[in-house]
């Protein structure tokens, strides 16, 4: 705005408004954007490494329950904290501790798996599968023993029944941290 002043003689002296335009300095803004860009590139490239397929690795496959139900050569195994059940008829094989410590139970498991494999026609044996449904808090040694015995009975496919949880990692707390 123009500034009007009156001098001693009574005449008006008019000052012109001089608009000074200063250049906008974006140096610090570019520094911040560069840091953000580097951070984003680093994180995106790390995520890509975590989930990329390796060309010389063979990944296991899985099937959905709809496809599983279409396959009549499915033998379910259910491992609870206090019991182990085999087959559609829920044949009781004792407790999880029994399949580790009792050699007679392991032999009975192997005979059951072999008899189930014998019932499957030769042209469908490659589609036969064992589906293991296990309590989440069971020790892995029980699952390992079931898998060991099933592989001795020549089961070509062993699947684990799971429930999809996209936030499993955020909800996961190891027992030692609770």
N, CA and C of each residue as an Amber inpcrd file, in Angstrom:
protein
   534
   0.8330000  -1.1560000   0.0000000   0.0000000   0.0000000   0.0000000
   0.8830000   1.2260000   0.0000000   0.4560000   2.2350000  -0.6930000
   1.2430000   3.4650000  -0.7670000   1.2110000   4.1620000   0.5800000
   2.3360000   4.7210000   0.9420000   2.4510000   5.3980000   2.2220000
   2.5090000   6.9010000   1.9780000   1.5140000   7.6080000   2.4070000
   1.4590000   9.0590000   2.1980000   1.9350000   9.7700000   3.4530000
   2.8800000  10.6860000   3.3140000   3.3710000  11.4720000   4.4430000
   3.3590000  12.9550000   4.0490000   3.1820000  13.7580000   5.0180000
   3.2030000  15.2020000   4.7870000   4.5310000  15.7240000   5.2990000
   5.2610000  16.4840000   4.4430000   6.5340000  17.0230000   4.8990000
   6.3210000  18.3810000   5.5720000   7.3870000  19.0330000   6.0190000
   7.2810000  20.2700000   6.7830000   6.6870000  21.4010000   5.9710000
   6.8450000  21.4470000   4.7370000   6.3380000  22.5280000   3.9050000
   4.8700000  22.3400000   3.5590000   4.3020000  21.2760000   3.9370000
   2.9060000  21.0450000   3.6680000   2.6210000  20.3160000   2.3720000
   3.5890000  20.0830000   1.5950000   3.3410000  19.3560000   0.3600000
   3.4110000  17.8500000   0.6390000   2.7020000  17.2060000  -0.1060000
   2.6520000  15.7670000   0.0820000   3.7370000  15.0690000  -0.7320000
   4.3420000  14.1840000  -0.0890000   5.3300000  13.3750000  -0.7890000
   4.7570000  11.9680000  -0.9020000   4.7330000  11.4490000  -2.0550000
   4.1370000  10.1340000  -2.2960000   5.2700000   9.1280000  -2.5130000
   5.1540000   8.1000000  -1.7760000   6.1100000   7.0140000  -1.9530000
   5.4680000   5.9160000  -2.7570000   6.1810000   5.4430000  -3.6940000
   5.6440000   4.3410000  -4.4820000   5.8810000   3.0230000  -3.7710000
   4.8730000   2.2440000  -3.9230000   4.9920000   0.9090000  -3.3490000
   5.8450000   0.0690000  -4.2870000   6.8510000  -0.4960000  -3.7240000
   7.7250000  -1.3590000  -4.5130000   7.4530000  -2.7890000  -4.0660000
   6.9670000  -3.4970000  -4.9970000   6.6750000  -4.8920000  -4.6820000
   7.9330000  -5.7110000  -4.8770000   8.3300000  -6.2990000  -3.8030000
   9.4970000  -7.1700000  -3.8840000   9.0170000  -8.6120000  -3.9390000
   9.3910000  -9.2530000  -4.9530000   9.0500000 -10.6680000  -5.0560000
  10.3160000 -11.4610000  -4.8280000  10.2270000 -12.2960000  -3.8610000
  11.3680000 -13.1600000  -3.5810000  11.0840000 -14.5210000  -4.1980000
  12.0870000 -15.1440000  -4.6810000  11.9430000 -16.4880000  -5.2410000
  11.6640000 -17.4940000  -4.1340000  10.8100000 -18.4410000  -4.4350000
  10.4610000 -19.4790000  -3.4680000  11.5940000 -20.5010000  -3.4330000
  12.1440000 -20.7430000  -2.2570000  13.2450000 -21.6880000  -2.1060000
  12.6610000 -23.0770000  -1.8260000  12.8780000 -23.9910000  -2.7540000
  12.3410000 -25.3460000  -2.5870000  13.4460000 -26.3560000  -2.2810000
  14.5930000 -25.8680000  -1.9070000  15.7200000 -26.7660000  -1.6310000
  15.3900000 -27.7330000  -0.4990000  14.8680000 -27.2100000   0.6020000
  14.5630000 -28.1040000   1.7210000  13.4130000 -29.0550000   1.3650000
  12.4660000 -28.6020000   0.5670000  11.3840000 -29.4760000   0.1330000
  11.9240000 -30.6220000  -0.7260000  12.8520000 -30.3160000  -1.6130000
  13.4600000 -31.3670000  -2.4410000  14.2490000 -32.3560000  -1.5900000
  14.9130000 -31.8590000  -0.5530000  15.6370000 -32.7620000   0.3480000
  14.6820000 -33.7530000   1.0200000  13.5630000 -33.2470000   1.5040000
  12.5860000 -34.1070000   2.1660000  12.0020000 -35.1140000   1.1720000
  11.6620000 -34.6620000  -0.0140000  11.1030000 -35.5670000  -1.0250000
  12.1170000 -36.6380000  -1.4380000  13.3740000 -36.2740000  -1.5230000
  14.4140000 -37.2430000  -1.8660000  14.5190000 -38.3220000  -0.7910000
  14.4840000 -37.9140000   0.4600000  14.5600000 -38.8800000   1.5610000
  13.3560000 -39.8100000   1.5340000  12.1720000 -39.2550000   1.3210000
  10.9640000 -40.0830000   1.2540000  11.0460000 -41.0500000   0.0750000
  11.5150000 -40.5770000  -1.0660000  11.6400000 -41.4240000  -2.2480000
  12.6010000 -42.5820000  -1.9980000  13.7490000 -42.3020000  -1.3980000
  14.7190000 -43.3610000  -1.0960000  14.1050000 -44.3740000  -0.1310000
  13.4120000 -43.8870000   0.8870000  12.7640000 -44.7690000   1.8540000
  11.7390000 -45.6760000   1.1730000  10.9030000 -45.1180000   0.3110000
   9.8810000 -45.9060000  -0.3760000  10.4950000 -46.9280000  -1.3280000
  11.5100000 -46.5300000  -2.0480000  12.1670000 -47.4710000  -2.9730000
  12.7860000 -48.6230000  -2.1980000  13.4260000 -48.3240000  -1.0820000
  14.0380000 -49.3670000  -0.2700000  12.9830000 -50.3490000   0.2340000
  11.8740000 -49.8510000   0.7510000  10.8290000 -50.7370000   1.2850000
  10.1440000 -51.5380000   0.1940000   9.8710000 -50.9490000  -0.9360000
   9.2210000 -51.6760000  -2.0210000  10.1380000 -52.7630000  -2.5400000
  11.4010000 -52.4830000  -2.6780000  12.3150000 -53.5010000  -3.1860000
  12.4910000 -54.6350000  -2.1850000  12.4340000 -54.3440000  -0.8840000
  12.5360000 -55.4020000   0.1200000  11.2970000 -56.2830000   0.0910000
  10.1210000 -55.7140000  -0.0810000   8.9000000 -56.5090000  -0.1600000
   8.9170000 -57.4050000  -1.3960000   9.4320000 -56.9020000  -2.4900000
   9.4790000 -57.7020000  -3.7130000  10.3960000 -58.9070000  -3.5300000
  11.4860000 -58.7510000  -2.8000000  12.3990000 -59.8630000  -2.5630000
  11.7300000 -60.9110000  -1.6790000  10.9270000 -60.4860000  -0.7240000
  10.2900000 -61.4170000   0.1930000   9.2960000 -62.3370000  -0.5110000
   8.6140000 -61.8480000  -1.5390000   7.5380000 -62.6350000  -2.1260000
   7.8160000 -63.0920000  -3.5530000   8.9740000 -62.8180000  -4.0810000
   9.2250000 -63.2080000  -5.4660000   9.5480000 -64.7030000  -5.5460000
   9.1580000 -65.2990000  -6.6530000   9.4410000 -66.7140000  -6.8740000
  10.8700000 -66.8770000  -7.3500000  11.5090000 -67.8800000  -6.8410000
  12.8580000 -68.1900000  -7.2870000  12.7530000 -69.1570000  -8.4590000
  13.5070000 -68.9190000  -9.5260000  13.3320000 -69.7240000 -10.7380000
  13.7070000 -71.1940000 -10.5810000  14.6550000 -71.5150000  -9.7080000
  15.0900000 -72.9030000  -9.6070000  14.5470000 -73.6060000  -8.3600000
  13.4560000 -73.0940000  -7.8020000  12.8450000 -73.7170000  -6.6340000
  11.4470000 -74.2230000  -6.9950000  11.1320000 -75.4010000  -6.5130000
   9.8120000 -75.9860000  -6.7460000   8.9750000 -75.8030000  -5.4830000
   7.9060000 -75.0580000  -5.5980000   7.0630000 -74.7450000  -4.4580000
   5.9650000 -75.7920000  -4.2980000   5.5820000 -76.0830000  -3.0420000
   4.4760000 -77.0200000  -2.8550000   3.1640000 -76.3700000  -3.2720000
   2.2050000 -77.1880000  -3.6100000   0.9070000 -76.6670000  -4.0120000
  -0.1020000 -76.9290000  -2.9050000  -1.2160000 -76.2870000  -3.0250000
  -2.3000000 -76.4960000  -2.0900000  -3.6030000 -76.5430000  -2.8720000
  -4.6330000 -77.0140000  -2.2480000  -5.9280000 -77.0650000  -2.9100000
  -6.9770000 -76.4890000  -1.9730000  -8.0630000 -76.0430000  -2.5520000
  -9.1610000 -75.5210000  -1.7430000 -10.0600000 -76.6620000  -1.3080000
 -10.9270000 -76.3930000  -0.3590000 -11.7920000 -77.4630000   0.1390000
 -12.7600000 -77.9750000  -0.9210000 -13.1370000 -77.1310000  -1.8900000
 -14.0130000 -77.6000000  -2.9550000 -13.3250000 -78.6710000  -3.7930000
 -12.0900000 -78.4360000  -4.1560000 -11.3500000 -79.4240000  -4.9440000
 -11.0490000 -80.6630000  -4.1080000 -10.8410000 -80.4740000  -2.8420000
 -10.5510000 -81.5970000  -1.9620000 -11.7600000 -82.5200000  -1.8480000
 -12.9360000 -81.9260000  -1.7720000 -14.1500000 -82.7320000  -1.6540000
 -14.4460000 -83.5180000  -2.9210000 -13.9620000 -83.0120000  -4.0610000
 -14.1590000 -83.7330000  -5.3220000 -13.2850000 -84.9860000  -5.3950000
 -12.2570000 -85.0500000  -4.6060000 -11.2970000 -86.1470000  -4.6520000
 -11.7180000 -87.2390000  -3.6630000 -12.1630000 -88.3810000  -4.1410000
 -12.5970000 -89.4380000  -3.2210000 -11.4330000 -90.1770000  -2.5580000
 -10.2170000 -89.8980000  -2.9650000  -9.0570000 -90.5920000  -2.4100000
  -8.4420000 -89.8180000  -1.2420000  -9.2720000 -89.1470000  -0.4700000
  -8.8070000 -88.3280000   0.6490000  -8.9640000 -89.0950000   1.9480000
  -7.8910000 -89.1540000   2.7200000  -7.9270000 -89.8140000   4.0240000
  -7.6640000 -88.7350000   5.0800000  -8.6650000 -88.4060000   5.9040000
  -8.4380000 -87.3920000   6.9380000  -7.8150000 -87.9820000   8.2040000
  -6.9700000 -87.1720000   8.8330000  -6.3920000 -87.4960000  10.1360000
  -6.6260000 -86.2780000  11.0180000  -7.2400000 -86.5000000  12.1720000
  -7.5660000 -85.3970000  13.0890000  -6.7670000 -85.5750000  14.3760000
  -5.9500000 -84.5880000  14.6850000  -5.1480000 -84.6230000  15.9060000
  -5.6780000 -83.5750000  16.8810000  -6.2640000 -84.0490000  17.9740000
  -6.7190000 -83.1780000  19.0540000  -5.6780000 -83.2300000  20.1680000
  -5.8660000 -82.4430000  21.1840000  -4.9530000 -82.4780000  22.3340000
  -5.0140000 -83.8290000  23.0610000  -6.2020000 -84.4530000  23.0530000
  -6.3840000 -85.6740000  23.8400000  -6.6900000 -86.9320000  23.0340000
  -6.8000000 -86.8140000  21.6910000  -7.1250000 -87.9950000  20.8860000
  -6.6570000 -87.8050000  19.4400000  -6.5030000 -88.9320000  18.7510000
  -6.1440000 -88.9560000  17.3390000  -7.1900000 -89.8010000  16.6300000
  -7.8010000 -89.2270000  15.5810000  -8.8480000 -89.9280000  14.8380000
  -8.4290000 -90.0700000  13.3810000  -8.6620000 -91.2650000  12.8010000
  -8.2820000 -91.5390000  11.4190000  -9.5190000 -91.8090000  10.5840000
  -9.4670000 -91.3600000   9.3390000 -10.4820000 -91.6900000   8.3560000
 -11.8010000 -90.9760000   8.5520000 -12.7000000 -91.2570000   7.6220000
 -14.0370000 -90.6630000   7.6470000 -14.8360000 -91.2180000   8.8210000
 -14.5240000 -92.4510000   9.2070000 -15.2360000 -93.1020000  10.3120000
 -14.6970000 -92.6980000  11.6820000 -13.6930000 -91.8400000  11.7410000
 -13.0950000 -91.3660000  13.0010000 -12.6210000 -92.5230000  13.8820000
 -11.8170000 -93.3900000  13.2950000 -11.2350000 -94.5080000  14.0200000
 -10.2280000 -93.9570000  15.0390000 -10.4520000 -94.2620000  16.3030000
  -9.5980000 -93.7200000  17.3650000  -8.2740000 -94.4800000  17.4310000
  -7.1690000 -93.7090000  17.3950000  -5.8290000 -94.2980000  17.4520000
  -5.1050000 -93.9320000  18.7410000  -5.8250000 -93.5390000  19.7680000
  -5.1950000 -93.1810000  21.0350000  -4.9860000 -91.6810000  21.1560000
  -3.9390000 -91.3010000  21.8630000  -3.6180000 -89.8920000  22.0900000
  -2.3960000 -89.5050000  21.2690000  -2.1220000 -88.2280000  21.1400000
  -0.8910000 -87.8360000  20.4290000   0.3710000 -88.4190000  21.0640000
   0.3930000 -88.5280000  22.3880000   1.5640000 -89.1170000  23.0390000
   1.7230000 -90.5900000  22.6780000   0.5980000 -91.2840000  22.4640000
   0.6500000 -92.7030000  22.0950000   1.3430000 -92.9180000  20.7530000
   1.1120000 -92.0230000  19.7970000   1.7210000 -92.2490000  18.4770000
   3.2240000 -92.0020000  18.4910000   3.7090000 -91.3720000  19.5460000
   5.1590000 -91.1720000  19.6890000   5.7860000 -92.3080000  20.4920000
   5.1260000 -92.6740000  21.5910000   5.7640000 -93.6030000  22.5270000
   5.3970000 -95.0760000  22.3220000   4.2600000 -95.3590000  21.7100000
   3.7840000 -96.7370000  21.6020000   4.0520000 -97.2760000  20.1920000
   4.9510000 -98.2430000  20.1000000   5.2960000 -98.8130000  18.7910000
   4.1230000 -99.5730000  18.1840000   3.2460000-100.1370000  19.0150000
   2.0650000-100.8330000  18.4960000   1.1180000 -99.8430000  17.8120000
   0.9840000 -98.6410000  18.3570000   0.1250000 -97.6210000  17.7370000
   0.7110000 -97.1880000  16.3920000   2.0300000 -97.0220000  16.3440000
   2.6630000 -96.6520000  15.0700000   2.4580000 -97.7380000  14.0270000
   2.5790000 -98.9920000  14.4360000   2.3480000-100.1120000  13.5190000
   0.8910000-100.1370000  13.0580000  -0.0450000 -99.8800000  13.9670000
  -1.4660000 -99.8360000  13.6070000  -1.7350000 -98.6870000  12.6280000
  -1.0800000 -97.5440000  12.8530000  -1.2180000 -96.4200000  11.9110000
  -0.7210000 -96.8010000  10.5390000   0.4360000 -97.4070000  10.4810000
   1.0060000 -97.7830000   9.1880000   0.1090000 -98.8020000   8.4840000
  -0.4050000 -99.7770000   9.1930000  -1.2980000-100.7620000   8.5890000
  -2.5860000-100.0980000   8.0880000  -3.0970000 -99.1410000   8.8400000
  -4.3040000 -98.4340000   8.4060000  -4.0270000 -97.6730000   7.1090000
  -2.9180000 -96.9320000   7.0700000  -2.5800000 -96.1700000   5.8650000
  -2.3660000 -97.0900000   4.6700000  -1.6790000 -98.2030000   4.8660000
  -1.4500000 -99.1480000   3.7720000  -2.7550000 -99.7670000   3.2770000
  -3.6700000-100.0800000   4.2040000  -4.9520000-100.6550000   3.7690000
  -5.7850000 -99.6200000   3.0130000  -5.7160000 -98.3630000   3.4120000
  -6.4410000 -97.3050000   2.6910000  -5.8390000 -97.0950000   1.3000000
  -4.5220000 -97.1430000   1.1990000  -3.8680000 -97.0100000  -0.1130000
  -4.2210000 -98.1930000  -1.0100000  -4.3800000 -99.3830000  -0.4290000
  -4.7120000-100.5720000  -1.2150000  -6.1260000-100.4810000  -1.7960000
  -7.0030000 -99.7330000  -1.1480000  -8.3880000 -99.5700000  -1.6330000
  -8.4780000 -98.6370000  -2.8390000  -7.4750000 -97.8330000  -3.0370000
  -7.4990000 -96.8350000  -4.1200000  -7.0570000 -97.4980000  -5.4220000
  -7.8150000 -97.3090000  -6.5120000  -7.4250000 -97.9000000  -7.8010000
  -6.0510000 -97.3850000  -8.2500000  -5.3410000 -98.2410000  -8.9660000
  -3.9760000 -97.9120000  -9.3940000  -3.8970000 -96.6100000 -10.1940000
  -4.8930000 -96.3520000 -11.0520000  -4.8360000 -95.1540000 -11.8840000
  -5.1050000 -93.8700000 -11.0890000  -5.5320000 -93.9960000  -9.8320000
  -5.8150000 -92.8100000  -9.0060000  -4.8830000 -92.6850000  -7.8100000
  -3.9220000 -93.5840000  -7.7040000  -3.0120000 -93.5480000  -6.5490000
  -2.1890000 -92.2550000  -6.4880000  -1.8890000 -91.6740000  -7.6610000
  -1.1060000 -90.4340000  -7.6400000  -1.9100000 -89.2400000  -7.1220000
  -3.2450000 -89.3780000  -7.0450000  -4.0980000 -88.3150000  -6.5100000
  -4.4740000 -88.5470000  -5.0480000  -4.0830000 -89.6720000  -4.4990000
  -4.4120000 -89.9660000  -3.1050000  -3.7370000 -88.9540000  -2.1890000
  -4.4750000 -88.5560000  -1.1580000  -3.8730000 -87.5870000  -0.2430000
  -4.3440000 -87.8090000   1.1830000  -3.4800000 -87.4350000   2.0600000
  -3.7500000 -87.4580000   3.4810000  -3.9560000 -86.0040000   3.9030000
  -5.0630000 -85.7370000   4.5770000  -5.3330000 -84.3770000   5.0570000
  -5.2150000 -84.3970000   6.5690000  -4.2680000 -83.6430000   7.0650000
  -4.0190000 -83.5910000   8.5060000  -4.6890000 -82.3480000   9.0730000
  -5.6010000 -82.5780000  10.0290000  -6.2420000 -81.4990000  10.7540000
  -5.7140000 -81.5780000  12.1770000  -4.9560000 -80.5680000  12.5820000
  -4.3150000 -80.6340000  13.8940000  -4.6140000 -79.3870000  14.7080000
  -4.7130000 -79.5820000  16.0040000  -4.8730000 -78.4700000  16.9290000
  -3.6390000 -77.5750000  16.8160000  -3.8540000 -76.2800000  16.8320000
  -2.7540000 -75.3350000  16.6290000  -1.7080000 -75.3850000  17.7400000
  -2.0760000 -75.9060000  18.9000000  -1.1490000 -75.8970000  20.0270000
  -0.4410000 -77.2280000  20.2470000  -0.5990000 -78.1670000  19.3120000
   0.1230000 -79.4360000  19.4030000   1.5800000 -79.2340000  19.0040000
   2.4400000 -80.0240000  19.5890000   3.8580000 -79.9710000  19.2380000
   4.0740000 -80.5810000  17.8590000   5.0430000 -80.0960000  17.1520000
   5.3280000 -80.5470000  15.7860000   5.7600000 -82.0090000  15.7210000
   6.2700000 -82.5460000  16.8000000   6.7380000 -83.9270000  16.7900000
   5.5970000 -84.8910000  16.4590000   4.3710000 -84.5700000  16.8580000
   3.2220000 -85.4340000  16.5460000   2.9300000 -85.4120000  15.0400000
   2.9640000 -84.2210000  14.4520000   2.7460000 -84.1050000  13.0100000
   3.8450000 -84.8120000  12.2340000   5.0530000 -84.6710000  12.7060000
   6.1880000 -85.3160000  12.0440000   6.0200000 -86.8280000  12.0280000
   5.5480000 -87.3770000  13.1190000   5.3650000 -88.8340000  13.1840000
   4.2620000 -89.2950000  12.2320000   3.1640000 -88.5430000  12.1650000
   2.0860000 -88.8830000  11.2260000   2.6190000 -88.8460000   9.7930000
   3.3790000 -87.8230000   9.4610000   3.9310000 -87.6900000   8.1080000
   4.9120000 -88.8230000   7.8190000   5.7380000 -89.1510000   8.7840000
   6.7160000 -90.2270000   8.5930000   6.0100000 -91.5490000   8.2820000
   4.9940000 -91.8740000   9.0540000   4.2810000 -93.1390000   8.8480000
   3.5240000 -93.1110000   7.5170000   2.9220000 -91.9710000   7.1810000
   2.1710000 -91.8680000   5.9160000   3.0920000 -91.9990000   4.7060000
   4.2930000 -91.4630000   4.7940000   5.2230000 -91.6000000   3.6610000
   5.7040000 -93.0420000   3.5110000   5.8220000 -93.7770000   4.6200000
   6.1590000 -95.2040000   4.5280000   5.0470000 -95.9780000   3.8420000
   3.8050000 -95.4810000   3.9630000   2.6650000 -96.1330000   3.3140000
   2.4700000 -95.6110000   1.8840000   3.4080000 -94.8360000   1.3910000
   3.4470000 -94.3300000   0.0110000   2.3450000 -93.3230000  -0.3340000
   1.9380000 -92.5010000   0.6030000   1.0040000 -91.4300000   0.2710000
   1.7610000 -90.3650000  -0.5140000   1.3270000 -90.0690000  -1.7470000
   2.0600000 -89.0920000  -2.5550000   1.7820000 -87.6370000  -2.1700000
   0.6430000 -87.3850000  -1.5350000   0.2700000 -86.0120000  -1.1880000
  -0.1720000 -85.9420000   0.2680000   0.3900000 -84.9960000   0.9850000
  -0.0110000 -84.7620000   2.3750000  -0.3110000 -83.2760000   2.4960000
  -1.5310000 -82.9850000   2.9150000  -1.9740000 -81.6010000   3.0610000
  -2.2990000 -81.3180000   4.5180000  -2.2150000 -80.0530000   4.8760000
  -2.5830000 -79.6070000   6.2050000  -3.7900000 -78.6950000   6.0950000
  -4.8180000 -78.9780000   6.8700000  -6.0070000 -78.1300000   6.8710000
  -5.6930000 -76.8910000   7.7060000  -5.9430000 -75.7310000   7.1280000
  -5.6890000 -74.4780000   7.8180000  -6.8650000 -73.5380000   7.6150000
  -6.8760000 -72.4850000   8.3950000  -7.8750000 -71.4330000   8.2480000
  -7.1380000 -70.1920000   7.7760000  -7.6560000 -69.5710000   6.7220000
  -7.0020000 -68.3950000   6.1710000  -7.2010000 -67.2090000   7.0990000
  -6.0970000 -66.5620000   7.4460000  -6.1350000 -65.3700000   8.2820000
  -5.1330000 -64.3830000   7.7030000  -5.6060000 -63.3470000   7.0070000
  -4.6720000 -62.4130000   6.3850000  -3.8350000 -61.6330000   7.3920000
  -4.2890000 -61.5310000   8.6290000  -3.5440000 -60.7790000   9.6440000
  -2.8590000 -61.7070000  10.6380000  -2.4710000 -62.8830000  10.1980000
  -1.9170000 -63.8750000  11.1200000  -0.6630000 -63.3800000  11.8110000
   0.1500000 -62.6070000  11.1190000   1.4120000 -62.1830000  11.7080000
   1.1910000 -61.1550000  12.8040000   0.2110000 -60.2900000  12.6480000
  -0.0410000 -59.2940000  13.6920000  -0.6820000 -59.9360000  14.9130000
  -1.4290000 -61.0130000  14.7200000  -2.0720000 -61.6860000  15.8430000
  -1.1820000 -62.7430000  16.4840000  -0.0990000 -63.1130000  15.8230000
   0.7540000 -64.2010000  16.3050000   1.6030000 -63.7420000  17.4820000
   1.5230000 -64.4450000  18.5580000   2.3670000 -64.2040000  19.7180000
   2.8780000 -65.5550000  20.1970000   4.1880000 -65.7980000  20.0650000
   4.7270000 -67.0700000  20.5570000   4.4500000 -67.2370000  22.0500000
   4.2960000 -68.4650000  22.4840000   3.9700000 -68.7490000  23.8840000
   5.0240000 -68.1690000  24.8220000   6.2640000 -68.1120000  24.3860000
   7.3250000 -67.6010000  25.2450000   7.2050000 -66.0940000  25.4870000
   6.4790000 -65.3630000  24.6240000   6.3250000 -63.9170000  24.7940000
   5.0480000 -63.5390000  25.5020000   4.1770000 -64.4840000  25.7680000
   2.8940000 -64.1500000  26.4040000   2.9990000 -64.1180000  27.8900000
